[in-house]
Amino acid sequence: MPKMANKIEHPIKNPRQESTTVLSKIGIVVAAVSAGCAGAWSFGYSPLRGVVQGIDYLARVRESHIVIDNSISGEKITLRRDPSGLVQIQASSIPDLLYGQGYAHGMDRLFQLEILRRVALGEMSAAIGDKAIPLDKWHRTMGFQQLAEEDWKSLQENHPKTAKELTSYVAGLNAYLSERDLKSLNLPVDLLFLKIKPRLFTEVDSLAFQRWHTSAMNKGWQNELVYAKLMANFDKELISSLQEALDYESEGNLQMGATLNKFAEYNEKKNDVDIPMLFDNGGSNAWVVSGKMTASGMPIMANDPHLPFTLPAAWHAASFNCDEEDVHHTGISIPLMPYIVAGHNRHVAHGVTLGRCDVDDIFFEKVNKSTNTYLDSDGTWKPLTTRTESIKVKGQKDPITIEVSETRRGPLVCHLLQVSEECSLSSLVLQKQKVFKEEFGGASMHSLRDIMMSKSVPELMNATSGMAVAQLNMVMADSSNNIGYHMTGRVPKREIFDGPREGWNPDHQWNGWVPFNEMPHALNPESGFIVSANQKPHIDSASSDANLGNIWQHGWRAKRIEELLVEGRDSQKLQTVLTTQLIQRDIVSIPGRRMAASITKLEEKITAANPSTEVSSALSALRNWDGSMHQDSAAAAVYATFKDIFLKRVLVSSFVDPSTVDQILGVGYLAAGKMGNDLEGRHGTLLLKILDQHPATLPLVEATSSSLVELIADSLQETARDLGPDADNWKWGSIHTASFNHPFGKAGFPLDHMFSVNIGPSPGDVDTVALAAYLHQSVEIPGLPLPKPRFQQRGFAASSRIVVDFGNPKDTVVELAPGNSGRQSSPFYSDKKDILNSDPATVPITTTSEDHPLEVEIVKERPSLEEL
């Protein structure tokens, strides 16, 4: 094992960083190319990526002699890794812990931190050019920087301890950054490619990112605009019937409104910059099981947040250890934010899923441009608040300027959405700090500190009360055998809920907020478990007056988790860490299983309608299928392909232009895989509705049961032709593949081979517990005006997995995909890329195994090929 530095001090210059001769530069390049290409094959991806790894490794070697102290307290902070790559931070105070976390974030994610900061502040154009201008315009209009400046003042005044700890976090981040520059080639290779040396980070950067991050998860207003376009451009009866079908078996529905046609020209490509680290509405699973259902007799908490496949990873795994203040907190954090979001300490465990409440609204506004005023709901004309924003653009001499105007409801966004009528965006995340202080009692960041210090489920519930902006379902358990749940955030009260509203109409205004104690919550339910998977909360504690919205995800994942827990309870099979991990990896699709059963009942009629060998092969694959979306499953391939083809045929039979069916089904308005904004993630529900209740599903389909059979038969035949002539070669993994995509990889070869990581065949789909949302890659089928499906998993999947058993704390599991480091040469860059397909019985990952040091503390002169 490499020798560790005994002391951590800062700042001490590394003599090897002072200058680099021409000869040494040539040596760096030669060593990088030769060692990198040779070592790449051990990673199993591409020699080109080996070159990048070699360059990055030599940069890390040049860091290996750095010895630092906490520049604020002067105290020693120890950073180590366990075999999973999780960073263990040992310190004598909470500020020192946060300093260590900032340092670890800088070391592992400096490129990611710089990109996220630029996104939040609207500064991406300065880094990548004019392609990012629409993105920057949107974020400058939202005013995240101005809001964060208010947040920082408020945090200092109302929560000085948290403010001090945020300062420590930023100082730790800057300690790592301060001795790195472009000249010495010791920055992460991603930043070298962009020729960017990040400026020092500030507290405002972190708080602006927190605002942006929450905003990225709240997209109720986008649903209104997406369906506005549908209602304006397609038959309203058809779209309404589709919306009703999505409510089938209370799976959750999507928003509609009466005045949506005013947004017919909404431009869905306003943010067309493709940066994979910018994520939209994700999904997640989280559940808690009481001790009466576990082998240990103590509660188990499980959590697997679902986010896009990205490099670097969306989370960072760490463990805080401070005996002096009794802080022992392990879990996942968000780079550019201090503290831990999901995990456990010695007393409580907490997991999160996205709450998906509707906290945004579009307001039509009456604006008098000559007087720069707007008509408010009290009948008076009030002045618009205005400011000028200057945006630097790489490759352009002069910056561009934009004028931002705001009503009391929010900024005017009509020009950004390219709609003709003036409108503003009102959002919870855009509320001024004055509202937070008066209505919510302070800042959300302080709640993360309170969560860290909680010692029971009741304390944890109380800690979440200050988390006013983030809409999360938080499940929790404690060492006293309590389990609980509480939805965080606030939701505006409205008299009229759905659709855009009128800013001058008193009846359309927000009228206060749903109180925290009226948000859904539960404590020790009789069932013995609580499951959250982004479905509509079915908790009796929710106030009857608390209308939280209609943008929940389908309930299939939650139903499957409950199904497995109830099966275990009824058969007296007690839950363990291993059984919990198996549930997290479950790939049974309930819609797929039920579809196969429905098709099998019609097998004789289908065969009579189309006796072809293709139909026979497809029916044979579906017969007795249990719904498992395994990568080697022929039935899974048939189901996914049939679902895509059949739904398009149904719409064509409803007199829909074949060229527009993708738009109706969600592909084309917003990127498929962003299930909260379109129909893409609801195809399984729609399919079951049609099969179970046809012809009542779609009013325009004046069809008999025989025509339904013909549609099924023809779709099965086309499915078989699509999958190929040899049914023995039909495999879901052949058409459903996955990869972790670095932002540079989107540029194609050779950067994709240098930075991205391929996984290959992938199990699961949008309805399985082990979520595997995918994009459609469509081409034309000869002779048929319907697109041919190809499924590329660039949507959402488990970005991390956590399992905590209070009866067996040493078996705690924290997995992070694809790895905990964003450094190309780190052994933890993509070492967990296969956890989505792995068997937990053969890949145990705990946070209590033997430590090994962080790369920054490794003392080596040259890397070996094996280490590359």
Long-range contacts (C-beta under 8 A, 24 or more apart in sequence): 1-852, 1-853, 2-853, 2-858, 2-859, 2-860, 3-858, 3-859, 4-80, 4-853, 4-857, 4-858, 4-859, 5-67, 5-857, 5-859, 7-67, 7-69, 7-76, 8-67, 8-68, 8-69, 8-76, 8-77, 8-78, 8-79, 9-67, 9-68, 9-69, 10-67, 10-68, 10-69, 10-70, 10-71, 10-175, 11-68, 11-71, 11-175, 11-178, 11-179, 12-66, 12-67, 12-68, 13-179, 14-62, 14-63, 14-65, 14-66, 14-179, 16-62, 16-65, 17-62, 17-179, 17-184, 17-186, 20-183, 20-184, 20-185, 25-185, 28-55, 28-58, 28-185, 29-55, 31-58, 31-862, 32-57, 32-58, 35-863, 35-865, 35-868, 36-868, 38-865, 38-868, 39-865, 39-866, 39-867, 39-868, 40-868, 42-865, 42-866, 42-868, 43-830, 45-753, 45-757, 45-758, 46-753, 46-754, 48-750, 48-753, 48-754, 49-753, 49-754, 49-755, 49-824, 50-868, 51-754, 52-189, 52-754, 52-755, 52-824, 53-824, 53-825, 53-868, 54-825, 54-868, 55-185, 55-189, 55-192, 55-824, 56-188, 56-189, 56-823, 56-824, 56-825, 57-825, 57-863, 57-867, 57-868, 58-185, 58-863, 59-185, 59-186, 59-187, 59-188, 59-189, 59-825, 60-823, 60-825, 60-826, 60-855, 60-856, 61-860, 61-861, 61-862, 61-863, 62-184, 62-185, 62-186, 63-186, 63-855, 63-856, 64-855, 64-856, 64-857, 64-858, 64-859, 64-860, 65-859, 66-179, 66-856, 68-103, 68-175, 70-96, 70-99, 70-168, 70-171, 70-172, 71-171, 71-175, 72-99, 72-167, 72-168, 72-171, 73-99, 77-103, 79-103, 79-104, 79-854, 79-856, 79-857, 80-851, 80-852, 80-853, 80-854, 81-820, 81-828, 81-851, 81-852, 81-853, 81-854, 82-846, 82-847, 82-848, 82-849, 82-850, 82-851, 82-852, 83-845, 83-849, 83-850, 83-852, 84-317, 84-814, 84-815, 84-816, 84-820, 84-828, 84-832, 84-845, 84-846, 84-847, 84-849, 85-317, 85-816, 85-819, 85-820, 85-821, 85-826, 85-827, 85-828, 85-831, 85-832, 86-317, 86-318, 86-319, 86-330, 86-814, 86-816, 86-820, 86-847, 87-316, 87-317, 87-318, 87-319, 87-820, 87-854, 88-318, 88-319, 88-321, 88-851, 89-318, 89-319, 89-320, 89-321, 90-321, 90-322, 91-320, 91-321, 91-322, 92-322, 92-324, 93-322, 93-324, 93-325, 94-161, 94-165, 94-322, 94-325, 94-327, 94-449, 95-164, 95-165, 95-167, 95-168, 96-168, 96-322, 97-320, 97-321, 97-322, 97-327, 98-165, 98-166, 98-168, 98-169, 98-172, 98-338, 98-339, 99-168, 99-169, 99-171, 99-172, 99-175, 100-172, 101-169, 101-172, 101-318, 101-320, 101-333, 101-338, 101-339, 102-168, 102-169, 102-170, 102-171, 102-172, 102-173, 102-174, 102-175, 102-176, 102-338, 103-172, 103-173, 103-175, 103-176, 104-172, 104-316, 104-318, 104-854, 105-172, 105-173, 105-316, 105-333, 105-335, 105-336, 106-172, 106-173, 106-174, 106-175, 106-176, 106-177, 107-176, 107-823, 107-854, 107-855, 107-856, 108-312, 108-316, 108-820, 108-821, 108-822, 108-823, 108-826, 109-312, 109-316, 109-335, 109-821, 109-822, 110-176, 110-177, 110-180, 110-187, 110-188, 110-191, 110-198, 110-822, 111-188, 111-190, 111-191, 111-312, 111-822, 112-277, 112-312, 112-335, 112-822, 113-173, 113-198, 113-201, 113-335, 113-336, 114-191, 114-196, 114-198, 115-275, 115-277, 115-743, 116-209, 116-277, 116-335, 116-336, 117-198, 117-201, 117-205, 117-208, 117-209, 117-336, 119-212, 119-275, 119-278, 120-144, 120-145, 120-205, 120-208, 120-209, 120-211, 120-212, 120-213, 121-145, 121-205, 121-208, 122-389, 122-391, 123-391, 123-392, 124-273, 124-275, 125-391, 125-392, 125-393, 125-394, 126-391, 126-392, 126-393, 126-394, 127-194, 127-196, 127-394, 128-194, 128-394, 129-393, 129-394, 129-395, 130-393, 130-394, 130-395, 130-396, 131-272, 131-273, 132-273, 133-391, 133-393, 133-400, 134-270, 134-271, 134-272, 134-273, 134-416, 135-271, 135-273, 135-275, 136-391, 137-391, 137-402, 137-416, 138-270, 138-271, 138-416, 139-212, 140-389, 140-391, 140-402, 140-404, 141-389, 141-402, 141-404, 141-411, 141-413, 141-416, 142-211, 142-212, 142-215, 142-411, 142-430, 143-387, 143-404, 143-406, 143-411, 143-430, 144-208, 144-209, 144-211, 144-212, 144-215, 145-204, 145-208, 146-387, 147-208, 147-211, 147-430, 147-432, 147-433, 148-204, 148-205, 148-206, 148-207, 148-208, 148-210, 148-211, 149-204, 150-432, 150-433, 151-204, 151-207, 151-210, 151-211, 151-433, 151-436, 151-443, 152-203, 152-204, 152-207, 153-433, 154-433, 154-436, 154-437, 154-442, 154-443, 155-203, 155-207, 155-443, 155-445, 155-446, 158-437, 158-442, 158-443, 158-446, 159-442, 159-443, 159-445, 159-446, 159-449, 161-449, 162-443, 162-445, 162-446, 162-449, 163-203, 165-338, 165-449, 166-203, 166-206, 166-207, 166-338, 166-445, 167-203, 169-206, 169-338, 170-201, 170-202, 170-203, 170-205, 170-206, 173-201, 174-200, 174-201, 177-201, 188-822, 188-823, 188-824, 189-824, 190-742, 190-744, 190-755, 190-822, 190-824, 193-744, 201-336, 205-336, 206-336, 206-337, 206-338, 207-445, 209-336, 209-337, 210-337, 210-444, 210-445, 211-429, 211-469, 213-334, 213-337, 214-429, 214-444, 214-469, 214-470, 214-471, 215-427, 215-429, 215-430, 216-278, 216-279, 216-280, 217-280, 217-281, 217-282, 217-354, 217-470, 217-471, 218-359, 218-360, 218-427, 218-428, 218-429, 218-471, 219-280, 219-281, 219-360, 219-551, 219-676, 219-677, 220-255, 220-357, 220-358, 220-359, 220-360, 220-361, 220-549, 220-551, 221-360, 221-361, 221-362, 221-425, 221-427, 222-670, 222-677, 223-254, 223-255, 223-551, 223-676, 223-677, 224-255, 224-257, 224-260, 224-263, 224-361, 224-362, 224-498, 224-499, 224-500, 225-263, 225-266, 225-268, 225-362, 225-417, 226-266, 226-268, 226-669, 226-670, 226-677, 226-678, 227-254, 227-255, 227-256, 227-257, 227-260, 228-257, 228-260, 228-261, 228-262, 228-263, 228-264, 228-266, 228-500, 229-263, 229-264, 229-266, 229-268, 229-669, 230-663, 230-664, 230-669, 231-256, 231-260, 231-261, 232-260, 232-261, 232-263, 232-264, 233-264, 233-660, 233-663, 234-656, 234-660, 234-663, 234-664, 235-700, 237-699, 237-700, 238-654, 238-656, 238-664, 238-698, 238-699, 238-700, 239-664, 241-697, 241-698, 241-699, 241-700, 242-664, 242-679, 242-686, 242-698, 245-685, 245-686, 245-689, 245-690, 245-697, 245-698, 246-554, 246-679, 246-682, 246-685, 246-686, 248-685, 248-686, 248-688, 248-689, 248-692, 249-555, 249-685, 249-688, 250-536, 250-555, 251-535, 251-554, 251-555, 251-556, 251-682, 251-685, 252-535, 252-536, 252-550, 252-551, 252-552, 252-553, 252-554, 252-555, 253-550, 253-552, 254-550, 254-551, 254-679, 254-682, 255-358, 255-498, 255-499, 255-549, 255-550, 255-551, 256-498, 256-499, 257-498, 257-499, 257-500, 258-498, 258-499, 259-499, 259-500, 260-499, 260-500, 262-364, 262-419, 262-421, 262-500, 263-362, 263-417, 263-419, 263-500, 265-418, 265-419, 265-420, 266-417, 266-418, 266-419, 267-417, 267-418, 268-669, 268-670, 270-416, 270-417, 270-418, 274-746, 275-743, 276-308, 276-309, 276-310, 276-311, 276-741, 276-742, 276-743, 276-746, 276-794, 277-310, 277-312, 277-314, 277-743, 279-307, 279-308, 279-310, 279-314, 280-671, 280-674, 280-676, 280-677, 281-354, 281-356, 281-674, 281-675, 281-676, 281-677, 282-306, 282-307, 282-308, 282-354, 282-796, 283-353, 283-354, 283-533, 283-534, 283-553, 283-557, 283-675, 283-771, 283-773, 283-796, 284-352, 284-353, 284-354, 284-532, 284-533, 284-534, 285-353, 285-531, 285-532, 285-533, 285-557, 285-561, 285-584, 285-769, 285-771, 286-342, 286-351, 286-352, 286-353, 286-473, 286-474, 286-475, 286-531, 286-532, 286-533, 287-351, 287-475, 287-529, 287-530, 287-531, 287-532, 287-561, 287-565, 288-349, 288-351, 288-475, 288-476, 288-477, 288-483, 288-484, 288-485, 288-529, 288-530, 289-483, 289-528, 289-529, 289-565, 289-575, 289-580, 290-481, 290-483, 290-524, 290-528, 290-529, 291-481, 291-806, 291-807, 292-528, 293-528, 293-529, 293-565, 293-568, 293-569, 293-574, 293-575, 294-574, 294-575, 294-576, 294-805, 294-807, 295-574, 295-575, 295-576, 295-807, 296-576, 296-805, 296-806, 296-807, 296-808, 297-481, 297-807, 298-479, 298-481, 298-805, 298-806, 298-807, 299-349, 299-477, 299-478, 299-481, 299-482, 299-483, 299-805, 299-806, 300-477, 300-575, 300-576, 300-577, 300-580, 300-803, 300-804, 300-805, 300-806, 301-344, 301-349, 301-350, 301-351, 301-475, 301-476, 301-477, 301-802, 301-803, 301-804, 302-351, 302-580, 302-583, 302-584, 302-801, 302-802, 302-803, 302-804, 303-342, 303-351, 303-352, 303-353, 303-475, 303-800, 303-801, 303-802, 304-584, 304-798, 304-799, 304-800, 304-801, 304-802, 305-332, 305-342, 305-352, 305-353, 305-798, 305-799, 305-800, 306-771, 306-773, 306-796, 306-797, 306-798, 306-799, 307-796, 307-797, 307-799, 308-673, 308-794, 308-795, 308-796, 309-738, 309-739, 309-740, 309-741, 309-793, 309-794, 309-795, 309-797, 309-817, 310-740, 310-741, 310-742, 311-740, 311-741, 311-742, 311-745, 311-755, 311-756, 311-757, 311-818, 311-822, 311-829, 311-830, 312-742, 312-821, 312-822, 313-799, 313-800, 313-816, 313-817, 313-818, 313-819, 313-820, 313-822, 314-799, 315-341, 315-799, 315-800, 315-816, 316-816, 316-820, 317-800, 317-814, 317-816, 317-820, 319-847, 320-452, 327-452, 327-453, 329-452, 330-812, 330-814, 330-847, 331-802, 331-814, 332-800, 332-802, 332-814, 332-816, 337-445, 337-448, 338-445, 338-448, 339-445, 339-448, 339-449, 339-451, 339-452, 340-448, 340-451, 340-452, 341-448, 342-800, 342-802, 343-802, 343-804, 343-814, 344-802, 344-804, 344-812, 345-452, 345-454, 346-479, 346-809, 347-454, 347-455, 347-456, 347-478, 347-479, 348-454, 348-455, 348-456, 348-457, 348-459, 348-460, 348-476, 348-477, 348-478, 348-479, 349-476, 349-477, 349-478, 349-804, 349-806, 350-451, 350-460, 350-474, 350-475, 350-476, 351-474, 351-475, 351-476, 351-802, 352-472, 352-473, 352-474, 352-475, 353-472, 353-473, 353-475, 353-532, 353-533, 353-534, 354-471, 354-472, 354-473, 354-534, 355-470, 355-471, 355-472, 355-473, 355-487, 355-488, 355-489, 356-471, 356-534, 356-549, 356-551, 356-552, 356-553, 356-676, 357-471, 357-487, 357-489, 357-491, 357-548, 357-549, 358-491, 358-497, 358-548, 358-549, 358-550, 358-551, 359-427, 359-428, 359-429, 359-471, 359-489, 359-490, 359-491, 359-492, 359-549, 360-425, 360-426, 360-427, 360-428, 361-425, 361-426, 361-427, 361-492, 361-494, 361-500, 361-501, 361-510, 362-413, 362-423, 362-424, 362-425, 362-426, 362-500, 362-501, 363-407, 363-409, 363-410, 363-423, 363-424, 363-425, 363-426, 363-500, 363-501, 363-502, 363-503, 363-508, 364-421, 364-422, 364-423, 364-500, 364-501, 364-502, 364-503, 365-407, 365-409, 365-412, 365-422, 365-423, 365-424, 365-503, 365-504, 366-422, 366-503, 366-504, 367-405, 367-412, 367-422, 372-405, 374-407, 374-503, 375-503, 375-504, 376-407, 376-408, 376-503, 376-504, 377-503, 377-504, 377-505, 377-506, 377-508, 377-509, 378-506, 379-504, 382-407, 382-408, 384-412, 407-503, 409-503, 423-500, 424-503, 426-492, 426-510, 428-468, 428-469, 428-471, 428-489, 428-490, 428-491, 428-492, 429-469, 431-469, 436-468, 436-469, 439-468, 439-490, 439-512, 439-513, 440-466, 440-468, 440-490, 440-513, 441-465, 441-466, 441-468, 442-466, 444-468, 444-469, 444-470, 447-488, 456-480, 456-482, 457-482, 457-483, 457-484, 457-523, 458-482, 458-484, 458-523, 460-484, 461-486, 461-521, 461-523, 464-488, 465-516, 473-520, 473-532, 473-534, 473-537, 475-530, 475-532, 477-804, 477-806, 478-806, 479-806, 481-806, 482-523, 482-524, 483-523, 483-524, 483-525, 483-529, 483-530, 484-521, 484-522, 484-523, 484-524, 484-530, 485-520, 485-521, 485-522, 485-523, 485-530, 485-532, 485-539, 486-519, 486-520, 486-521, 486-522, 487-519, 487-520, 487-521, 487-537, 487-548, 488-519, 489-519, 490-514, 490-516, 490-519, 491-519, 491-546, 491-547, 491-548, 491-549, 493-545, 493-547, 494-547, 497-547, 497-549, 497-550, 498-550, 514-543, 514-545, 514-546, 514-548, 515-543, 518-542, 518-543, 518-545, 518-546, 519-546, 519-548, 520-548, 528-569, 529-562, 529-565, 531-558, 531-561, 531-562, 531-565, 532-558, 533-557, 533-558, 533-561, 533-769, 551-676, 553-675, 553-676, 553-681, 554-675, 554-681, 554-682, 554-684, 554-685, 554-767, 556-589, 556-590, 556-591, 556-684, 556-685, 556-767, 556-768, 557-767, 557-768, 557-769, 557-771, 559-590, 560-586, 560-588, 560-590, 560-768, 560-769, 561-586, 561-769, 563-590, 576-805, 577-803, 577-805, 577-808, 577-811, 577-812, 577-813, 578-840, 578-841, 580-803, 580-805, 581-801, 581-803, 581-813, 581-840, 582-840, 583-769, 584-769, 584-770, 584-798, 584-801, 584-803, 585-769, 585-770, 585-838, 585-839, 585-840, 586-768, 586-769, 586-770, 587-628, 587-629, 587-630, 587-763, 587-764, 587-768, 587-769, 587-770, 587-772, 588-626, 588-627, 588-628, 588-629, 588-768, 588-769, 589-627, 589-628, 589-629, 589-636, 589-639, 589-684, 589-765, 589-767, 589-768, 590-627, 590-684, 590-767, 591-684, 591-685, 591-687, 591-688, 591-767, 592-625, 592-627, 592-629, 592-635, 592-636, 592-639, 592-684, 592-765, 592-767, 593-625, 593-626, 593-627, 594-627, 594-688, 595-639, 595-643, 595-684, 595-687, 595-688, 595-691, 596-622, 596-623, 596-625, 596-627, 596-635, 596-639, 598-688, 598-691, 598-692, 599-691, 599-712, 599-716, 600-624, 602-709, 602-712, 605-706, 605-709, 606-709, 606-712, 606-713, 606-716, 607-713, 609-706, 609-709, 609-710, 609-713, 610-710, 610-713, 610-714, 610-716, 610-717, 612-717, 614-716, 614-717, 614-719, 614-720, 614-721, 615-713, 615-716, 615-717, 615-720, 617-720, 617-727, 618-642, 618-716, 618-717, 618-719, 618-720, 619-716, 620-727, 621-727, 621-730, 629-732, 629-763, 629-764, 629-765, 629-768, 629-772, 630-732, 630-763, 631-731, 631-732, 631-733, 631-736, 631-761, 631-762, 631-763, 631-837, 632-731, 632-732, 632-733, 632-761, 633-731, 633-732, 634-727, 634-730, 634-731, 634-732, 636-732, 636-765, 637-723, 637-730, 637-731, 637-732, 637-734, 637-735, 637-736, 638-716, 638-719, 638-720, 638-723, 638-730, 640-732, 640-735, 640-736, 640-765, 640-789, 640-791, 641-719, 641-722, 641-723, 641-735, 641-789, 642-715, 642-716, 642-719, 643-683, 643-684, 643-687, 644-683, 644-776, 644-789, 645-715, 645-718, 645-719, 645-722, 645-786, 645-789, 646-687, 646-711, 646-712, 646-715, 647-683, 647-686, 647-687, 647-690, 648-786, 648-787, 649-711, 649-714, 649-715, 649-786, 650-690, 650-698, 650-701, 650-711, 652-786, 653-701, 653-703, 653-707, 653-711, 654-698, 654-700, 654-701, 655-700, 658-785, 658-786, 659-785, 661-786, 662-776, 662-778, 662-787, 667-776, 667-778, 671-775, 672-774, 672-775, 672-776, 672-795, 673-773, 673-774, 673-775, 673-794, 673-795, 673-796, 674-795, 675-766, 675-773, 675-795, 675-796, 680-766, 681-766, 681-773, 683-766, 684-766, 684-767, 718-781, 718-784, 718-786, 722-781, 722-788, 722-789, 731-761, 732-761, 732-763, 733-760, 733-761, 733-762, 733-763, 734-761, 735-789, 735-790, 735-791, 736-761, 736-762, 736-763, 736-765, 736-772, 736-774, 736-791, 736-793, 737-761, 737-762, 737-791, 737-792, 737-793, 738-762, 738-772, 738-792, 738-793, 738-794, 738-797, 738-836, 739-793, 739-794, 740-817, 740-818, 740-830, 740-833, 741-794, 755-824, 757-818, 757-829, 757-830, 757-833, 759-793, 759-833, 759-834, 759-836, 759-837, 762-793, 762-797, 762-836, 762-837, 763-836, 763-837, 764-797, 764-836, 766-795, 770-797, 770-798, 770-836, 771-796, 771-797, 771-798, 772-797, 772-836, 773-797, 797-836, 798-835, 798-836, 801-835, 809-848, 810-846, 810-848, 811-846, 812-846, 812-847, 812-848, 813-840, 813-844, 813-845, 813-846, 813-847, 814-845, 814-847, 815-845, 821-855, 823-855, 825-863, 825-868, 826-855, 827-867
